Amino acid sequence: QAAKSARTVVITGVPDGLLHDDVMTDILVIHFQMSKNNGGDVEEVLYPTMEKGVAYVTFEDQEVVESVLKKDEHRLEDKRLSRCYPLKVTRYCEHVSAFRIYLVVLPL
């Protein structure tokens, strides 16, 4: 099995404060397990995180990360949400390194 970081994606655009965190976590699990979203078996969803509207989704298999990233657009839809929300999906590794660069560039 690949390292956890290689099996994890970063989700931005998660609607914040609309539903209980547990409910939003369930909705994210369902979304990323659906074949129509190029999903697969979800090992873990980390939500909420330190960043507003951001979740981390870890899959059982690294191949699922590749297929999820290939999907043009992810739209979070559920009967418990009043509308659908576009999500941005990126690799965990890229997110972390971009965040580090961002910290270095800003003058303190």
Gaussian input, Z-matrix of N, CA and C with variables (Angstrom, degrees):
# hf/3-21g

backbone

0 1
 N
 C     1     B1
 C     2     B2     1     A1
 N     3     B3     2     A2     1     D1
 C     4     B4     3     A3     2     D2
 C     5     B5     4     A4     3     D3
 N     6     B6     5     A5     4     D4
 C     7     B7     6     A6     5     D5
 C     8     B8     7     A7     6     D6
 N     9     B9     8     A8     7     D7
 C    10    B10     9     A9     8     D8
 C    11    B11    10    A10     9     D9
 N    12    B12    11    A11    10    D10
 C    13    B13    12    A12    11    D11
 C    14    B14    13    A13    12    D12
 N    15    B15    14    A14    13    D13
 C    16    B16    15    A15    14    D14
 C    17    B17    16    A16    15    D15
 N    18    B18    17    A17    16    D16
 C    19    B19    18    A18    17    D17
 C    20    B20    19    A19    18    D18
 N    21    B21    20    A20    19    D19
 C    22    B22    21    A21    20    D20
 C    23    B23    22    A22    21    D21
 N    24    B24    23    A23    22    D22
 C    25    B25    24    A24    23    D23
 C    26    B26    25    A25    24    D24
 N    27    B27    26    A26    25    D25
 C    28    B28    27    A27    26    D26
 C    29    B29    28    A28    27    D27
 N    30    B30    29    A29    28    D28
 C    31    B31    30    A30    29    D29
 C    32    B32    31    A31    30    D30
 N    33    B33    32    A32    31    D31
 C    34    B34    33    A33    32    D32
 C    35    B35    34    A34    33    D33
 N    36    B36    35    A35    34    D34
 C    37    B37    36    A36    35    D35
 C    38    B38    37    A37    36    D36
 N    39    B39    38    A38    37    D37
 C    40    B40    39    A39    38    D38
 C    41    B41    40    A40    39    D39
 N    42    B42    41    A41    40    D40
 C    43    B43    42    A42    41    D41
 C    44    B44    43    A43    42    D42
 N    45    B45    44    A44    43    D43
 C    46    B46    45    A45    44    D44
 C    47    B47    46    A46    45    D45
 N    48    B48    47    A47    46    D46
 C    49    B49    48    A48    47    D47
 C    50    B50    49    A49    48    D48
 N    51    B51    50    A50    49    D49
 C    52    B52    51    A51    50    D50
 C    53    B53    52    A52    51    D51
 N    54    B54    53    A53    52    D52
 C    55    B55    54    A54    53    D53
 C    56    B56    55    A55    54    D54
 N    57    B57    56    A56    55    D55
 C    58    B58    57    A57    56    D56
 C    59    B59    58    A58    57    D57
 N    60    B60    59    A59    58    D58
 C    61    B61    60    A60    59    D59
 C    62    B62    61    A61    60    D60
 N    63    B63    62    A62    61    D61
 C    64    B64    63    A63    62    D62
 C    65    B65    64    A64    63    D63
 N    66    B66    65    A65    64    D64
 C    67    B67    66    A66    65    D65
 C    68    B68    67    A67    66    D66
 N    69    B69    68    A68    67    D67
 C    70    B70    69    A69    68    D68
 C    71    B71    70    A70    69    D69
 N    72    B72    71    A71    70    D70
 C    73    B73    72    A72    71    D71
 C    74    B74    73    A73    72    D72
 N    75    B75    74    A74    73    D73
 C    76    B76    75    A75    74    D74
 C    77    B77    76    A76    75    D75
 N    78    B78    77    A77    76    D76
 C    79    B79    78    A78    77    D77
 C    80    B80    79    A79    78    D78
 N    81    B81    80    A80    79    D79
 C    82    B82    81    A81    80    D80
 C    83    B83    82    A82    81    D81
 N    84    B84    83    A83    82    D82
 C    85    B85    84    A84    83    D83
 C    86    B86    85    A85    84    D84
 N    87    B87    86    A86    85    D85
 C    88    B88    87    A87    86    D86
 C    89    B89    88    A88    87    D87
 N    90    B90    89    A89    88    D88
 C    91    B91    90    A90    89    D89
 C    92    B92    91    A91    90    D90
 N    93    B93    92    A92    91    D91
 C    94    B94    93    A93    92    D92
 C    95    B95    94    A94    93    D93
 N    96    B96    95    A95    94    D94
 C    97    B97    96    A96    95    D95
 C    98    B98    97    A97    96    D96
 N    99    B99    98    A98    97    D97
 C   100   B100    99    A99    98    D98
 C   101   B101   100   A100    99    D99
 N   102   B102   101   A101   100   D100
 C   103   B103   102   A102   101   D101
 C   104   B104   103   A103   102   D102
 N   105   B105   104   A104   103   D103
 C   106   B106   105   A105   104   D104
 C   107   B107   106   A106   105   D105
 N   108   B108   107   A107   106   D106
 C   109   B109   108   A108   107   D107
 C   110   B110   109   A109   108   D108
 N   111   B111   110   A110   109   D109
 C   112   B112   111   A111   110   D110
 C   113   B113   112   A112   111   D111
 N   114   B114   113   A113   112   D112
 C   115   B115   114   A114   113   D113
 C   116   B116   115   A115   114   D114
 N   117   B117   116   A116   115   D115
 C   118   B118   117   A117   116   D116
 C   119   B119   118   A118   117   D117
 N   120   B120   119   A119   118   D118
 C   121   B121   120   A120   119   D119
 C   122   B122   121   A121   120   D120
 N   123   B123   122   A122   121   D121
 C   124   B124   123   A123   122   D122
 C   125   B125   124   A124   123   D123
 N   126   B126   125   A125   124   D124
 C   127   B127   126   A126   125   D125
 C   128   B128   127   A127   126   D126
 N   129   B129   128   A128   127   D127
 C   130   B130   129   A129   128   D128
 C   131   B131   130   A130   129   D129
 N   132   B132   131   A131   130   D130
 C   133   B133   132   A132   131   D131
 C   134   B134   133   A133   132   D132
 N   135   B135   134   A134   133   D133
 C   136   B136   135   A135   134   D134
 C   137   B137   136   A136   135   D135
 N   138   B138   137   A137   136   D136
 C   139   B139   138   A138   137   D137
 C   140   B140   139   A139   138   D138
 N   141   B141   140   A140   139   D139
 C   142   B142   141   A141   140   D140
 C   143   B143   142   A142   141   D141
 N   144   B144   143   A143   142   D142
 C   145   B145   144   A144   143   D143
 C   146   B146   145   A145   144   D144
 N   147   B147   146   A146   145   D145
 C   148   B148   147   A147   146   D146
 C   149   B149   148   A148   147   D147
 N   150   B150   149   A149   148   D148
 C   151   B151   150   A150   149   D149
 C   152   B152   151   A151   150   D150
 N   153   B153   152   A152   151   D151
 C   154   B154   153   A153   152   D152
 C   155   B155   154   A154   153   D153
 N   156   B156   155   A155   154   D154
 C   157   B157   156   A156   155   D155
 C   158   B158   157   A157   156   D156
 N   159   B159   158   A158   157   D157
 C   160   B160   159   A159   158   D158
 C   161   B161   160   A160   159   D159
 N   162   B162   161   A161   160   D160
 C   163   B163   162   A162   161   D161
 C   164   B164   163   A163   162   D162
 N   165   B165   164   A164   163   D163
 C   166   B166   165   A165   164   D164
 C   167   B167   166   A166   165   D165
 N   168   B168   167   A167   166   D166
 C   169   B169   168   A168   167   D167
 C   170   B170   169   A169   168   D168
 N   171   B171   170   A170   169   D169
 C   172   B172   171   A171   170   D170
 C   173   B173   172   A172   171   D171
 N   174   B174   173   A173   172   D172
 C   175   B175   174   A174   173   D173
 C   176   B176   175   A175   174   D174
 N   177   B177   176   A176   175   D175
 C   178   B178   177   A177   176   D176
 C   179   B179   178   A178   177   D177
 N   180   B180   179   A179   178   D178
 C   181   B181   180   A180   179   D179
 C   182   B182   181   A181   180   D180
 N   183   B183   182   A182   181   D181
 C   184   B184   183   A183   182   D182
 C   185   B185   184   A184   183   D183
 N   186   B186   185   A185   184   D184
 C   187   B187   186   A186   185   D185
 C   188   B188   187   A187   186   D186
 N   189   B189   188   A188   187   D187
 C   190   B190   189   A189   188   D188
 C   191   B191   190   A190   189   D189
 N   192   B192   191   A191   190   D190
 C   193   B193   192   A192   191   D191
 C   194   B194   193   A193   192   D192
 N   195   B195   194   A194   193   D193
 C   196   B196   195   A195   194   D194
 C   197   B197   196   A196   195   D195
 N   198   B198   197   A197   196   D196
 C   199   B199   198   A198   197   D197
 C   200   B200   199   A199   198   D198
 N   201   B201   200   A200   199   D199
 C   202   B202   201   A201   200   D200
 C   203   B203   202   A202   201   D201
 N   204   B204   203   A203   202   D202
 C   205   B205   204   A204   203   D203
 C   206   B206   205   A205   204   D204
 N   207   B207   206   A206   205   D205
 C   208   B208   207   A207   206   D206
 C   209   B209   208   A208   207   D207
 N   210   B210   209   A209   208   D208
 C   211   B211   210   A210   209   D209
 C   212   B212   211   A211   210   D210
 N   213   B213   212   A212   211   D211
 C   214   B214   213   A213   212   D212
 C   215   B215   214   A214   213   D213
 N   216   B216   215   A215   214   D214
 C   217   B217   216   A216   215   D215
 C   218   B218   217   A217   216   D216
 N   219   B219   218   A218   217   D217
 C   220   B220   219   A219   218   D218
 C   221   B221   220   A220   219   D219
 N   222   B222   221   A221   220   D220
 C   223   B223   222   A222   221   D221
 C   224   B224   223   A223   222   D222
 N   225   B225   224   A224   223   D223
 C   226   B226   225   A225   224   D224
 C   227   B227   226   A226   225   D225
 N   228   B228   227   A227   226   D226
 C   229   B229   228   A228   227   D227
 C   230   B230   229   A229   228   D228
 N   231   B231   230   A230   229   D229
 C   232   B232   231   A231   230   D230
 C   233   B233   232   A232   231   D231
 N   234   B234   233   A233   232   D232
 C   235   B235   234   A234   233   D233
 C   236   B236   235   A235   234   D234
 N   237   B237   236   A236   235   D235
 C   238   B238   237   A237   236   D236
 C   239   B239   238   A238   237   D237
 N   240   B240   239   A239   238   D238
 C   241   B241   240   A240   239   D239
 C   242   B242   241   A241   240   D240
 N   243   B243   242   A242   241   D241
 C   244   B244   243   A243   242   D242
 C   245   B245   244   A244   243   D243
 N   246   B246   245   A245   244   D244
 C   247   B247   246   A246   245   D245
 C   248   B248   247   A247   246   D246
 N   249   B249   248   A248   247   D247
 C   250   B250   249   A249   248   D248
 C   251   B251   250   A250   249   D249
 N   252   B252   251   A251   250   D250
 C   253   B253   252   A252   251   D251
 C   254   B254   253   A253   252   D252
 N   255   B255   254   A254   253   D253
 C   256   B256   255   A255   254   D254
 C   257   B257   256   A256   255   D255
 N   258   B258   257   A257   256   D256
 C   259   B259   258   A258   257   D257
 C   260   B260   259   A259   258   D258
 N   261   B261   260   A260   259   D259
 C   262   B262   261   A261   260   D260
 C   263   B263   262   A262   261   D261
 N   264   B264   263   A263   262   D262
 C   265   B265   264   A264   263   D263
 C   266   B266   265   A265   264   D264
 N   267   B267   266   A266   265   D265
 C   268   B268   267   A267   266   D266
 C   269   B269   268   A268   267   D267
 N   270   B270   269   A269   268   D268
 C   271   B271   270   A270   269   D269
 C   272   B272   271   A271   270   D270
 N   273   B273   272   A272   271   D271
 C   274   B274   273   A273   272   D272
 C   275   B275   274   A274   273   D273
 N   276   B276   275   A275   274   D274
 C   277   B277   276   A276   275   D275
 C   278   B278   277   A277   276   D276
 N   279   B279   278   A278   277   D277
 C   280   B280   279   A279   278   D278
 C   281   B281   280   A280   279   D279
 N   282   B282   281   A281   280   D280
 C   283   B283   282   A282   281   D281
 C   284   B284   283   A283   282   D282
 N   285   B285   284   A284   283   D283
 C   286   B286   285   A285   284   D284
 C   287   B287   286   A286   285   D285
 N   288   B288   287   A287   286   D286
 C   289   B289   288   A288   287   D287
 C   290   B290   289   A289   288   D288
 N   291   B291   290   A290   289   D289
 C   292   B292   291   A291   290   D290
 C   293   B293   292   A292   291   D291
 N   294   B294   293   A293   292   D292
 C   295   B295   294   A294   293   D293
 C   296   B296   295   A295   294   D294
 N   297   B297   296   A296   295   D295
 C   298   B298   297   A297   296   D296
 C   299   B299   298   A298   297   D297
 N   300   B300   299   A299   298   D298
 C   301   B301   300   A300   299   D299
 C   302   B302   301   A301   300   D300
 N   303   B303   302   A302   301   D301
 C   304   B304   303   A303   302   D302
 C   305   B305   304   A304   303   D303
 N   306   B306   305   A305   304   D304
 C   307   B307   306   A306   305   D305
 C   308   B308   307   A307   306   D306
 N   309   B309   308   A308   307   D307
 C   310   B310   309   A309   308   D308
 C   311   B311   310   A310   309   D309
 N   312   B312   311   A311   310   D310
 C   313   B313   312   A312   311   D311
 C   314   B314   313   A313   312   D312
 N   315   B315   314   A314   313   D313
 C   316   B316   315   A315   314   D314
 C   317   B317   316   A316   315   D315
 N   318   B318   317   A317   316   D316
 C   319   B319   318   A318   317   D317
 C   320   B320   319   A319   318   D318
 N   321   B321   320   A320   319   D319
 C   322   B322   321   A321   320   D320
 C   323   B323   322   A322   321   D321

   B1=1.4615
   B2=1.5336
   B3=1.3256
   B4=1.4637
   B5=1.5295
   B6=1.3293
   B7=1.4643
   B8=1.5248
   B9=1.3104
   B10=1.4670
   B11=1.5352
   B12=1.3196
   B13=1.4723
   B14=1.5273
   B15=1.3408
   B16=1.4629
   B17=1.5298
   B18=1.3232
   B19=1.4705
   B20=1.5270
   B21=1.3330
   B22=1.4629
   B23=1.5240
   B24=1.3408
   B25=1.4630
   B26=1.5265
   B27=1.3393
   B28=1.4537
   B29=1.5223
   B30=1.3141
   B31=1.4586
   B32=1.5203
   B33=1.3342
   B34=1.4686
   B35=1.5206
   B36=1.3260
   B37=1.4547
   B38=1.5124
   B39=1.3408
   B40=1.4693
   B41=1.5354
   B42=1.3378
   B43=1.4686
   B44=1.5264
   B45=1.3087
   B46=1.4627
   B47=1.5275
   B48=1.3190
   B49=1.4524
   B50=1.5206
   B51=1.3279
   B52=1.4683
   B53=1.5217
   B54=1.3123
   B55=1.4603
   B56=1.5203
   B57=1.3175
   B58=1.4698
   B59=1.5354
   B60=1.3218
   B61=1.4694
   B62=1.5268
   B63=1.3355
   B64=1.4730
   B65=1.5197
   B66=1.3328
   B67=1.4692
   B68=1.5254
   B69=1.3288
   B70=1.4780
   B71=1.5262
   B72=1.3268
   B73=1.4662
   B74=1.5231
   B75=1.3330
   B76=1.4700
   B77=1.5287
   B78=1.3288
   B79=1.4716
   B80=1.5300
   B81=1.3269
   B82=1.4750
   B83=1.5229
   B84=1.3353
   B85=1.4767
   B86=1.5293
   B87=1.3316
   B88=1.4728
   B89=1.5256
   B90=1.3316
   B91=1.4688
   B92=1.5323
   B93=1.3284
   B94=1.4625
   B95=1.5263
   B96=1.3392
   B97=1.4630
   B98=1.5276
   B99=1.3300
   B100=1.4676
   B101=1.5246
   B102=1.3465
   B103=1.4620
   B104=1.5253
   B105=1.3336
   B106=1.4793
   B107=1.5376
   B108=1.3246
   B109=1.4641
   B110=1.5336
   B111=1.3499
   B112=1.4679
   B113=1.5287
   B114=1.3304
   B115=1.4578
   B116=1.5109
   B117=1.3272
   B118=1.4582
   B119=1.5164
   B120=1.3243
   B121=1.4660
   B122=1.5299
   B123=1.3200
   B124=1.4623
   B125=1.5233
   B126=1.3201
   B127=1.4706
   B128=1.5266
   B129=1.3404
   B130=1.4654
   B131=1.5261
   B132=1.3275
   B133=1.4708
   B134=1.5221
   B135=1.3141
   B136=1.4574
   B137=1.5251
   B138=1.3374
   B139=1.4593
   B140=1.5144
   B141=1.3219
   B142=1.4674
   B143=1.5315
   B144=1.3179
   B145=1.4612
   B146=1.5358
   B147=1.3122
   B148=1.4650
   B149=1.5348
   B150=1.3310
   B151=1.4583
   B152=1.5260
   B153=1.3071
   B154=1.4684
   B155=1.5303
   B156=1.3308
   B157=1.4665
   B158=1.5202
   B159=1.3413
   B160=1.4673
   B161=1.5269
   B162=1.3343
   B163=1.4696
   B164=1.5223
   B165=1.3191
   B166=1.4659
   B167=1.5263
   B168=1.3304
   B169=1.4577
   B170=1.5245
   B171=1.3307
   B172=1.4643
   B173=1.5244
   B174=1.3367
   B175=1.4601
   B176=1.5228
   B177=1.3300
   B178=1.4661
   B179=1.5292
   B180=1.3430
   B181=1.4725
   B182=1.5178
   B183=1.3256
   B184=1.4570
   B185=1.5398
   B186=1.3411
   B187=1.4811
   B188=1.5274
   B189=1.3180
   B190=1.4674
   B191=1.5275
   B192=1.3214
   B193=1.4671
   B194=1.5276
   B195=1.3264
   B196=1.4732
   B197=1.5295
   B198=1.3470
   B199=1.4646
   B200=1.5314
   B201=1.3269
   B202=1.4706
   B203=1.5271
   B204=1.3297
   B205=1.4682
   B206=1.5308
   B207=1.3354
   B208=1.4796
   B209=1.5260
   B210=1.3319
   B211=1.4650
   B212=1.5341
   B213=1.3499
   B214=1.4665
   B215=1.5241
   B216=1.3341
   B217=1.4600
   B218=1.5211
   B219=1.3035
   B220=1.4618
   B221=1.5196
   B222=1.3316
   B223=1.4604
   B224=1.5296
   B225=1.3169
   B226=1.4632
   B227=1.5239
   B228=1.3372
   B229=1.4637
   B230=1.5171
   B231=1.3112
   B232=1.4661
   B233=1.5181
   B234=1.3149
   B235=1.4636
   B236=1.5369
   B237=1.3171
   B238=1.4659
   B239=1.5332
   B240=1.3341
   B241=1.4713
   B242=1.5282
   B243=1.3224
   B244=1.4700
   B245=1.5313
   B246=1.3242
   B247=1.4685
   B248=1.5226
   B249=1.3386
   B250=1.4688
   B251=1.5314
   B252=1.2987
   B253=1.4605
   B254=1.5221
   B255=1.3435
   B256=1.4737
   B257=1.5320
   B258=1.3238
   B259=1.4642
   B260=1.5188
   B261=1.3071
   B262=1.4669
   B263=1.5280
   B264=1.3334
   B265=1.4611
   B266=1.5283
   B267=1.3178
   B268=1.4682
   B269=1.5227
   B270=1.3333
   B271=1.4654
   B272=1.5231
   B273=1.3004
   B274=1.4623
   B275=1.5297
   B276=1.3180
   B277=1.4726
   B278=1.5300
   B279=1.3397
   B280=1.4684
   B281=1.5205
   B282=1.3122
   B283=1.4653
   B284=1.5270
   B285=1.3124
   B286=1.4645
   B287=1.5225
   B288=1.3358
   B289=1.4595
   B290=1.5321
   B291=1.3311
   B292=1.4695
   B293=1.5281
   B294=1.3103
   B295=1.4589
   B296=1.5325
   B297=1.2991
   B298=1.4692
   B299=1.5243
   B300=1.3308
   B301=1.4686
   B302=1.5358
   B303=1.3054
   B304=1.4517
   B305=1.5371
   B306=1.3114
   B307=1.4536
   B308=1.5222
   B309=1.3216
   B310=1.4524
   B311=1.5371
   B312=1.3290
   B313=1.4648
   B314=1.5361
   B315=1.3132
   B316=1.4691
   B317=1.5217
   B318=1.3333
   B319=1.4745
   B320=1.5326
   B321=1.3079
   B322=1.4697
   B323=1.5297
   A1=109.52
   A2=115.21
   A3=120.72
   A4=110.26
   A5=115.55
   A6=120.98
   A7=109.87
   A8=115.45
   A9=120.49
   A10=111.71
   A11=117.13
   A12=120.07
   A13=111.84
   A14=116.59
   A15=121.08
   A16=112.19
   A17=116.29
   A18=120.96
   A19=112.18
   A20=115.66
   A21=120.45
   A22=111.35
   A23=114.86
   A24=121.09
   A25=108.66
   A26=114.73
   A27=121.76
   A28=107.37
   A29=116.40
   A30=121.95
   A31=107.81
   A32=116.84
   A33=119.80
   A34=108.46
   A35=115.73
   A36=120.77
   A37=113.71
   A38=116.68
   A39=120.38
   A40=107.34
   A41=117.51
   A42=118.61
   A43=111.23
   A44=115.57
   A45=121.32
   A46=111.50
   A47=116.46
   A48=121.11
   A49=116.54
   A50=118.22
   A51=120.25
   A52=112.18
   A53=115.27
   A54=121.69
   A55=109.30
   A56=115.91
   A57=120.99
   A58=108.14
   A59=116.63
   A60=121.27
   A61=112.76
   A62=117.14
   A63=120.86
   A64=111.29
   A65=115.83
   A66=121.21
   A67=109.75
   A68=116.36
   A69=120.50
   A70=110.30
   A71=116.70
   A72=120.88
   A73=110.32
   A74=116.95
   A75=121.59
   A76=111.48
   A77=116.27
   A78=120.84
   A79=110.27
   A80=116.57
   A81=120.78
   A82=111.22
   A83=116.82
   A84=120.57
   A85=109.42
   A86=116.26
   A87=121.01
   A88=110.34
   A89=116.78
   A90=121.12
   A91=110.92
   A92=116.16
   A93=119.86
   A94=113.82
   A95=117.58
   A96=119.85
   A97=111.45
   A98=117.15
   A99=120.31
   A100=112.11
   A101=115.16
   A102=119.23
   A103=111.61
   A104=118.10
   A105=120.07
   A106=111.74
   A107=116.53
   A108=121.23
   A109=111.42
   A110=115.45
   A111=122.37
   A112=111.75
   A113=116.29
   A114=120.84
   A115=114.50
   A116=114.54
   A117=122.17
   A118=109.27
   A119=115.98
   A120=120.24
   A121=111.87
   A122=114.82
   A123=121.60
   A124=109.09
   A125=115.59
   A126=120.74
   A127=110.18
   A128=115.82
   A129=119.04
   A130=110.39
   A131=115.60
   A132=121.32
   A133=107.03
   A134=115.38
   A135=120.52
   A136=107.77
   A137=115.63
   A138=122.11
   A139=107.74
   A140=119.75
   A141=126.85
   A142=111.18
   A143=115.34
   A144=121.37
   A145=108.04
   A146=116.33
   A147=121.02
   A148=111.06
   A149=116.38
   A150=120.39
   A151=109.63
   A152=116.07
   A153=121.96
   A154=110.90
   A155=115.79
   A156=120.25
   A157=114.86
   A158=116.38
   A159=121.07
   A160=110.07
   A161=115.57
   A162=121.65
   A163=108.63
   A164=116.39
   A165=122.64
   A166=107.23
   A167=115.68
   A168=120.59
   A169=108.49
   A170=116.04
   A171=121.54
   A172=108.55
   A173=115.35
   A174=121.62
   A175=110.68
   A176=115.82
   A177=121.16
   A178=110.42
   A179=116.19
   A180=121.52
   A181=111.75
   A182=114.95
   A183=121.14
   A184=111.98
   A185=116.56
   A186=120.03
   A187=111.07
   A188=116.42
   A189=120.48
   A190=109.85
   A191=117.31
   A192=121.23
   A193=109.05
   A194=115.85
   A195=120.22
   A196=111.28
   A197=117.29
   A198=119.89
   A199=111.46
   A200=117.46
   A201=121.15
   A202=110.11
   A203=116.30
   A204=120.65
   A205=111.89
   A206=116.82
   A207=120.88
   A208=112.39
   A209=116.96
   A210=119.60
   A211=109.15
   A212=115.27
   A213=120.14
   A214=113.24
   A215=115.70
   A216=116.89
   A217=111.34
   A218=113.75
   A219=120.23
   A220=107.37
   A221=115.40
   A222=120.69
   A223=107.86
   A224=114.70
   A225=120.07
   A226=108.56
   A227=115.17
   A228=120.91
   A229=109.59
   A230=115.83
   A231=121.48
   A232=107.72
   A233=116.82
   A234=119.78
   A235=111.78
   A236=116.40
   A237=119.88
   A238=112.68
   A239=116.19
   A240=120.81
   A241=108.57
   A242=116.66
   A243=120.33
   A244=112.29
   A245=117.04
   A246=121.27
   A247=108.02
   A248=116.61
   A249=117.06
   A250=109.18
   A251=114.27
   A252=121.61
   A253=110.01
   A254=116.85
   A255=118.66
   A256=110.19
   A257=115.54
   A258=121.12
   A259=109.42
   A260=116.40
   A261=121.04
   A262=106.75
   A263=115.13
   A264=120.79
   A265=108.87
   A266=116.59
   A267=120.98
   A268=109.47
   A269=114.99
   A270=119.95
   A271=109.74
   A272=116.14
   A273=121.42
   A274=110.62
   A275=116.80
   A276=121.55
   A277=110.69
   A278=116.38
   A279=120.96
   A280=110.37
   A281=116.22
   A282=121.47
   A283=110.59
   A284=115.46
   A285=120.27
   A286=110.71
   A287=117.79
   A288=119.59
   A289=110.76
   A290=117.77
   A291=120.94
   A292=109.58
   A293=115.97
   A294=121.21
   A295=110.12
   A296=116.63
   A297=121.14
   A298=110.61
   A299=116.84
   A300=121.94
   A301=109.14
   A302=115.52
   A303=123.08
   A304=110.35
   A305=117.06
   A306=121.67
   A307=111.83
   A308=117.17
   A309=122.26
   A310=110.51
   A311=116.39
   A312=121.61
   A313=112.24
   A314=117.20
   A315=120.10
   A316=111.80
   A317=117.35
   A318=119.15
   A319=109.48
   A320=116.57
   A321=119.25
   A322=111.70
   D1=137.23
   D2=-178.84
   D3=-68.41
   D4=160.55
   D5=178.21
   D6=-57.81
   D7=149.93
   D8=-177.26
   D9=-55.69
   D10=-41.08
   D11=-178.66
   D12=-62.14
   D13=-32.16
   D14=179.47
   D15=-76.28
   D16=-17.14
   D17=-179.63
   D18=-103.65
   D19=10.18
   D20=-175.21
   D21=-114.88
   D22=140.21
   D23=173.78
   D24=-119.06
   D25=155.85
   D26=177.50
   D27=-103.92
   D28=128.70
   D29=-179.75
   D30=-109.97
   D31=124.03
   D32=173.35
   D33=-116.71
   D34=156.63
   D35=-177.93
   D36=93.97
   D37=10.84
   D38=178.01
   D39=-67.35
   D40=125.44
   D41=-179.36
   D42=-61.16
   D43=124.08
   D44=-172.15
   D45=-97.67
   D46=135.32
   D47=172.62
   D48=77.46
   D49=3.76
   D50=-179.36
   D51=-82.48
   D52=-40.08
   D53=-176.31
   D54=-129.37
   D55=164.75
   D56=175.47
   D57=-60.34
   D58=144.04
   D59=-177.39
   D60=-54.02
   D61=-40.41
   D62=179.85
   D63=-62.18
   D64=-39.23
   D65=-179.68
   D66=-67.26
   D67=-43.91
   D68=179.20
   D69=-63.24
   D70=-38.92
   D71=177.09
   D72=-60.07
   D73=-44.98
   D74=177.92
   D75=-60.23
   D76=-43.79
   D77=-179.92
   D78=-61.79
   D79=-40.42
   D80=178.28
   D81=-65.72
   D82=-42.20
   D83=177.95
   D84=-58.89
   D85=-49.10
   D86=-179.27
   D87=-58.76
   D88=-47.39
   D89=-178.55
   D90=-56.77
   D91=-48.66
   D92=-173.59
   D93=-83.69
   D94=-1.39
   D95=172.07
   D96=-96.35
   D97=-14.33
   D98=-176.11
   D99=-74.88
   D100=135.57
   D101=179.99
   D102=-66.01
   D103=-30.02
   D104=179.27
   D105=-65.98
   D106=-18.22
   D107=176.27
   D108=-101.96
   D109=16.15
   D110=-177.39
   D111=60.72
   D112=25.28
   D113=-175.21
   D114=-83.92
   D115=-172.25
   D116=-179.74
   D117=-167.34
   D118=-164.67
   D119=-176.70
   D120=-64.67
   D121=122.07
   D122=179.45
   D123=-92.13
   D124=127.45
   D125=178.02
   D126=-85.53
   D127=-40.79
   D128=-173.57
   D129=-160.15
   D130=144.50
   D131=170.93
   D132=-122.96
   D133=125.46
   D134=177.42
   D135=-103.32
   D136=107.69
   D137=179.43
   D138=-159.73
   D139=136.27
   D140=-1.99
   D141=-75.61
   D142=166.76
   D143=177.55
   D144=-120.55
   D145=-176.78
   D146=179.66
   D147=-65.79
   D148=-23.24
   D149=-179.66
   D150=-101.42
   D151=132.06
   D152=-177.43
   D153=-64.37
   D154=132.42
   D155=176.90
   D156=74.47
   D157=14.92
   D158=-178.47
   D159=-115.89
   D160=136.18
   D161=175.69
   D162=-131.59
   D163=155.75
   D164=174.78
   D165=-116.23
   D166=126.78
   D167=179.09
   D168=-116.74
   D169=123.69
   D170=178.12
   D171=-109.13
   D172=129.31
   D173=179.97
   D174=-99.56
   D175=160.15
   D176=176.15
   D177=-65.96
   D178=-38.74
   D179=-176.06
   D180=-120.52
   D181=140.74
   D182=179.58
   D183=-64.58
   D184=-29.53
   D185=-179.43
   D186=-60.14
   D187=-32.15
   D188=-179.68
   D189=-64.94
   D190=-36.77
   D191=176.99
   D192=-56.90
   D193=-47.32
   D194=-178.86
   D195=-61.00
   D196=-44.35
   D197=-177.36
   D198=-70.40
   D199=-36.35
   D200=178.01
   D201=-64.78
   D202=-39.69
   D203=179.87
   D204=-69.13
   D205=-26.44
   D206=-179.24
   D207=-73.77
   D208=-23.54
   D209=-178.49
   D210=-66.78
   D211=130.89
   D212=-175.43
   D213=-58.55
   D214=-51.68
   D215=179.17
   D216=-141.11
   D217=139.53
   D218=176.16
   D219=-105.48
   D220=125.87
   D221=178.50
   D222=-121.11
   D223=118.39
   D224=-179.15
   D225=-79.82
   D226=113.28
   D227=-179.39
   D228=-126.40
   D229=137.25
   D230=177.18
   D231=-163.51
   D232=148.06
   D233=-179.02
   D234=-62.82
   D235=-20.19
   D236=179.12
   D237=-83.12
   D238=-7.68
   D239=176.42
   D240=-103.27
   D241=142.07
   D242=-176.84
   D243=-71.47
   D244=-24.48
   D245=178.07
   D246=-150.88
   D247=179.55
   D248=176.49
   D249=-95.21
   D250=150.93
   D251=-175.96
   D252=-120.78
   D253=126.96
   D254=176.13
   D255=-71.99
   D256=135.50
   D257=178.95
   D258=-113.64
   D259=146.85
   D260=173.30
   D261=-107.43
   D262=129.65
   D263=-177.52
   D264=-116.61
   D265=124.95
   D266=177.83
   D267=-133.65
   D268=163.49
   D269=177.38
   D270=-68.10
   D271=144.03
   D272=178.17
   D273=-62.29
   D274=-43.52
   D275=-177.43
   D276=-58.47
   D277=-43.12
   D278=-179.43
   D279=-65.67
   D280=-41.38
   D281=-177.60
   D282=-61.27
   D283=-45.87
   D284=-177.43
   D285=-66.58
   D286=-44.36
   D287=-178.35
   D288=-68.99
   D289=-36.07
   D290=178.27
   D291=-65.47
   D292=-37.92
   D293=179.82
   D294=-65.27
   D295=-40.51
   D296=179.41
   D297=-64.83
   D298=-43.71
   D299=179.73
   D300=-61.69
   D301=-42.70
   D302=179.94
   D303=-57.36
   D304=-41.74
   D305=179.98
   D306=-66.93
   D307=-35.02
   D308=-178.16
   D309=-72.57
   D310=-37.57
   D311=-174.62
   D312=-71.95
   D313=-34.62
   D314=-176.69
   D315=-70.49
   D316=126.11
   D317=175.08
   D318=-71.75
   D319=136.78
   D320=-176.91
   D321=-92.28

